[in-house]
Amino acid sequence: MKILTGNDLGTGDVIWWAGDGWSRQVGDSVDVGDKGEDLARAEEAALRVVGAYVIDATVTEEGVRPAHIKDRIRALGPTVRPDLTLKPNDADAGNWVI
């Protein structure tokens, strides 16, 4: 599965392409297939996202899980304090980075 991520141009938040717009929750991500790069360029040109890129992900019973550790960390939100993380629906998400 290929998903699209980037940062919200206004807030800097990590966002994920949900098929009909952007979401702060990785679990809302949809497979962009081979159209991800074109979609990233179009969304950046429309000034809705900055730094958009396509990543590999898998779908588990708990939802969408980024394949690379960097993007798993991004999905959890700020790393300064555990109480500031986004708490994805995946109950095991805290173990993604271990």
GROMACS elastic network, one bead per residue, 0.5 to 0.9 nm:
[ bonds ]
;  ai    aj funct       b0    kb
    1    30     6  0.84896   500
    1    31     6  0.56200   500
    1    32     6  0.78005   500
    1    33     6  0.69250   500
    1    55     6  0.83891   500
    1    56     6  0.58408   500
    1    57     6  0.53567   500
    1    58     6  0.59775   500
    1    59     6  0.78480   500
    2    30     6  0.80175   500
    2    31     6  0.52248   500
    2    32     6  0.56437   500
    2    33     6  0.54887   500
    2    34     6  0.79712   500
    2    36     6  0.75655   500
    2    54     6  0.63316   500
    2    55     6  0.55708   500
    2    57     6  0.60014   500
    2    58     6  0.84380   500
    3    16     6  0.75565   500
    3    17     6  0.70171   500
    3    18     6  0.89101   500
    3    29     6  0.63462   500
    3    30     6  0.61533   500
    3    31     6  0.52293   500
    3    32     6  0.55516   500
    3    33     6  0.75948   500
    3    36     6  0.72593   500
    3    53     6  0.84050   500
    3    54     6  0.55471   500
    3    55     6  0.54468   500
    3    56     6  0.63828   500
    3    57     6  0.66550   500
    3    66     6  0.83964   500
    4    15     6  0.85705   500
    4    16     6  0.58452   500
    4    17     6  0.53608   500
    4    18     6  0.86148   500
    4    29     6  0.75623   500
    4    30     6  0.81394   500
    4    31     6  0.80952   500
    4    32     6  0.69144   500
    4    36     6  0.63450   500
    4    37     6  0.84529   500
    4    39     6  0.84388   500
    4    40     6  0.72861   500
    4    52     6  0.67601   500
    4    53     6  0.56731   500
    4    55     6  0.62649   500
    4    56     6  0.88818   500
    5    14     6  0.72238   500
    5    15     6  0.56776   500
    5    17     6  0.62447   500
    5    22     6  0.87547   500
    5    26     6  0.87144   500
    5    29     6  0.87079   500
    5    40     6  0.84710   500
    5    49     6  0.88444   500
    5    51     6  0.81187   500
    5    52     6  0.54082   500
    5    53     6  0.56232   500
    5    54     6  0.64137   500
    5    55     6  0.74438   500
    5    71     6  0.87587   500
    6    12     6  0.89616   500
    6    13     6  0.83764   500
    6    14     6  0.58976   500
    6    15     6  0.55371   500
    6    16     6  0.66886   500
    6    17     6  0.85246   500
    6    40     6  0.85493   500
    6    49     6  0.61872   500
    6    50     6  0.59112   500
    6    51     6  0.51359   500
    6    53     6  0.62721   500
    6    54     6  0.88042   500
    7    10     6  0.86609   500
    7    11     6  0.79306   500
    7    12     6  0.52352   500
    7    13     6  0.53232   500
    7    15     6  0.54752   500
    7    16     6  0.83966   500
    7    48     6  0.88091   500
    7    49     6  0.55667   500
    7    50     6  0.53013   500
    7    51     6  0.62880   500
    7    52     6  0.69323   500
    8    11     6  0.55362   500
    8    13     6  0.52154   500
    8    14     6  0.64107   500
    8    15     6  0.62389   500
    8    22     6  0.84996   500
    8    48     6  0.65888   500
    8    50     6  0.63975   500
    8    51     6  0.89968   500
    9    12     6  0.57762   500
    9    13     6  0.80750   500
    9    44     6  0.89038   500
    9    47     6  0.68348   500
    9    48     6  0.60179   500
    9    49     6  0.50229   500
    9    50     6  0.56031   500
   10    13     6  0.82462   500
   10    48     6  0.82494   500
   10    49     6  0.84063   500
   11    14     6  0.88972   500
   12    15     6  0.87618   500
   12    49     6  0.89099   500
   12    50     6  0.84763   500
   13    24     6  0.72445   500
   13    77     6  0.82736   500
   14    23     6  0.85746   500
   14    24     6  0.62613   500
   14    25     6  0.87171   500
   14    74     6  0.66750   500
   14    75     6  0.72651   500
   14    77     6  0.73961   500
   15    22     6  0.59858   500
   15    23     6  0.53444   500
   15    25     6  0.70887   500
   15    26     6  0.75826   500
   15    49     6  0.82246   500
   15    75     6  0.84197   500
   16    21     6  0.84939   500
   16    22     6  0.54600   500
   16    23     6  0.52181   500
   16    24     6  0.61857   500
   16    25     6  0.67270   500
   16    26     6  0.58109   500
   16    27     6  0.85936   500
   16    28     6  0.72698   500
   16    29     6  0.57179   500
   16    30     6  0.85455   500
   16    75     6  0.88514   500
   17    20     6  0.75990   500
   17    21     6  0.60155   500
   17    23     6  0.63905   500
   17    24     6  0.89898   500
   17    26     6  0.84557   500
   17    28     6  0.75710   500
   17    29     6  0.54189   500
   17    30     6  0.66102   500
   17    31     6  0.87896   500
   17    32     6  0.83556   500
   18    21     6  0.55259   500
   18    22     6  0.54735   500
   18    23     6  0.61440   500
   18    25     6  0.89112   500
   18    26     6  0.85749   500
   18    27     6  0.87186   500
   18    28     6  0.52811   500
   18    30     6  0.53604   500
   18    31     6  0.86967   500
   19    22     6  0.76927   500
   19    28     6  0.85618   500
   19    29     6  0.73050   500
   19    30     6  0.58897   500
   19    31     6  0.82681   500
   19    32     6  0.80723   500
   22    25     6  0.88605   500
   22    28     6  0.86528   500
   22    29     6  0.85223   500
   22    48     6  0.86363   500
   22    49     6  0.86994   500
   23    26     6  0.73422   500
   23    27     6  0.88615   500
   23    28     6  0.65669   500
   23    29     6  0.77259   500
   24    27     6  0.89071   500
   24    28     6  0.81930   500
   24    75     6  0.82288   500
   24    86     6  0.83806   500
   25    28     6  0.56498   500
   25    29     6  0.75562   500
   25    75     6  0.72290   500
   25    76     6  0.88743   500
   25    86     6  0.77773   500
   25    87     6  0.89237   500
   25    88     6  0.66863   500
   25    89     6  0.86872   500
   26    29     6  0.54534   500
   26    63     6  0.84255   500
   26    64     6  0.64435   500
   26    65     6  0.75571   500
   26    66     6  0.82128   500
   26    75     6  0.59748   500
   26    76     6  0.87229   500
   26    88     6  0.72945   500
   27    30     6  0.84935   500
   27    62     6  0.85170   500
   27    63     6  0.54959   500
   27    64     6  0.50216   500
   27    65     6  0.77064   500
   27    88     6  0.70619   500
   27    89     6  0.71883   500
   27    90     6  0.83809   500
   28    63     6  0.84807   500
   28    64     6  0.77742   500
   29    32     6  0.88576   500
   29    64     6  0.69980   500
   30    64     6  0.86774   500
   31    36     6  0.86004   500
   31    57     6  0.88274   500
   32    35     6  0.56835   500
   32    36     6  0.50771   500
   32    37     6  0.88671   500
   32    39     6  0.82865   500
   32    54     6  0.82654   500
   33    36     6  0.62102   500
   34    37     6  0.73809   500
   34    38     6  0.85061   500
   35    38     6  0.55163   500
   35    39     6  0.61223   500
   35    40     6  0.86544   500
   36    39     6  0.50357   500
   36    40     6  0.60174   500
   36    41     6  0.86618   500
   36    53     6  0.76726   500
   36    54     6  0.59587   500
   37    40     6  0.50431   500
   37    41     6  0.63093   500
   37    42     6  0.86823   500
   37    52     6  0.85067   500
   37    53     6  0.69855   500
   37    54     6  0.67363   500
   38    41     6  0.52223   500
   38    42     6  0.62266   500
   38    43     6  0.86607   500
   39    42     6  0.50938   500
   39    43     6  0.60828   500
   39    44     6  0.85063   500
   39    52     6  0.89893   500
   40    43     6  0.52599   500
   40    44     6  0.61155   500
   40    45     6  0.85360   500
   40    49     6  0.81810   500
   40    50     6  0.88546   500
   40    51     6  0.84335   500
   40    52     6  0.53904   500
   40    53     6  0.63969   500
   40    54     6  0.79021   500
   41    44     6  0.51744   500
   41    45     6  0.60551   500
   41    46     6  0.86072   500
   41    52     6  0.77453   500
   42    45     6  0.50752   500
   42    46     6  0.62162   500
   42    47     6  0.87213   500
   43    46     6  0.50564   500
   43    47     6  0.63643   500
   43    48     6  0.55849   500
   43    49     6  0.60191   500
   43    50     6  0.83002   500
   43    52     6  0.81400   500
   44    48     6  0.59295   500
   44    49     6  0.51382   500
   44    50     6  0.57424   500
   44    51     6  0.77020   500
   44    52     6  0.71763   500
   45    48     6  0.77530   500
   45    49     6  0.84512   500
   46    49     6  0.79356   500
   47    50     6  0.73212   500
   49    52     6  0.65003   500
   55    66     6  0.72557   500
   55    67     6  0.76133   500
   55    68     6  0.80478   500
   55    71     6  0.81378   500
   56    65     6  0.88659   500
   56    66     6  0.62133   500
   56    67     6  0.54747   500
   56    68     6  0.74779   500
   57    64     6  0.66377   500
   57    65     6  0.54430   500
   57    68     6  0.79645   500
   58    63     6  0.82692   500
   58    64     6  0.57992   500
   58    65     6  0.52910   500
   58    66     6  0.64274   500
   58    67     6  0.66278   500
   59    62     6  0.76862   500
   59    63     6  0.54240   500
   59    65     6  0.61167   500
   59    66     6  0.87829   500
   60    63     6  0.51240   500
   60    64     6  0.63262   500
   60    65     6  0.71711   500
   61    64     6  0.85766   500
   61    90     6  0.85688   500
   62    65     6  0.85239   500
   62    89     6  0.68497   500
   62    91     6  0.75315   500
   62    92     6  0.83130   500
   63    88     6  0.89500   500
   63    89     6  0.74227   500
   63    90     6  0.65224   500
   64    90     6  0.85510   500
   65    68     6  0.89465   500
   65    71     6  0.88833   500
   65    72     6  0.70776   500
   65    75     6  0.87243   500
   65    90     6  0.87779   500
   65    93     6  0.85850   500
   65    96     6  0.85874   500
   66    69     6  0.75048   500
   66    70     6  0.86057   500
   66    71     6  0.58150   500
   66    72     6  0.54716   500
   66    75     6  0.80117   500
   67    70     6  0.87842   500
   67    71     6  0.74187   500
   67    72     6  0.73700   500
   68    71     6  0.55710   500
   68    72     6  0.64118   500
   68    73     6  0.88824   500
   69    73     6  0.62178   500
   69    74     6  0.86206   500
   69    96     6  0.75158   500
   69    97     6  0.62789   500
   70    73     6  0.52782   500
   70    74     6  0.63337   500
   70    75     6  0.87683   500
   70    97     6  0.86078   500
   71    75     6  0.60423   500
   71    76     6  0.86867   500
   72    75     6  0.50530   500
   72    76     6  0.65578   500
   72    93     6  0.83703   500
   72    96     6  0.64576   500
   72    97     6  0.67541   500
   73    76     6  0.52975   500
   73    77     6  0.69193   500
   73    78     6  0.84371   500
   73    79     6  0.78136   500
   73    96     6  0.78521   500
   73    97     6  0.65081   500
   74    77     6  0.54858   500
   74    78     6  0.76134   500
   74    79     6  0.86287   500
   75    78     6  0.89859   500
   75    85     6  0.87493   500
   75    86     6  0.76264   500
   75    87     6  0.88863   500
   75    88     6  0.77156   500
   76    79     6  0.78387   500
   76    84     6  0.89912   500
   76    85     6  0.53698   500
   76    86     6  0.53889   500
   76    87     6  0.64214   500
   76    88     6  0.68669   500
   76    93     6  0.76616   500
   76    94     6  0.79731   500
   77    84     6  0.71727   500
   77    86     6  0.53280   500
   77    87     6  0.81968   500
   78    81     6  0.70931   500
   78    82     6  0.79665   500
   78    84     6  0.60832   500
   78    85     6  0.55571   500
   78    86     6  0.79258   500
   79    82     6  0.67178   500
   79    84     6  0.75913   500
   79    85     6  0.70139   500
   80    83     6  0.88582   500
   80    84     6  0.75340   500
   80    85     6  0.87473   500
   81    84     6  0.56376   500
   81    85     6  0.73530   500
   82    85     6  0.55978   500
   83    86     6  0.85440   500
   84    87     6  0.86777   500
   85    88     6  0.86219   500
   87    90     6  0.78286   500
   87    91     6  0.81397   500
   87    93     6  0.75294   500
   87    94     6  0.82426   500
   88    91     6  0.73525   500
   88    92     6  0.89668   500
   88    93     6  0.66004   500
   88    94     6  0.89834   500
   89    92     6  0.87164   500
   89    93     6  0.79174   500
   90    93     6  0.52454   500
   90    94     6  0.85765   500
   91    94     6  0.74392   500
   91    95     6  0.89734   500
   92    95     6  0.56067   500
   92    96     6  0.71224   500
   93    96     6  0.52216   500
   93    97     6  0.80736   500
   94    97     6  0.68081   500
   94    98     6  0.79496   500
   95    98     6  0.52875   500
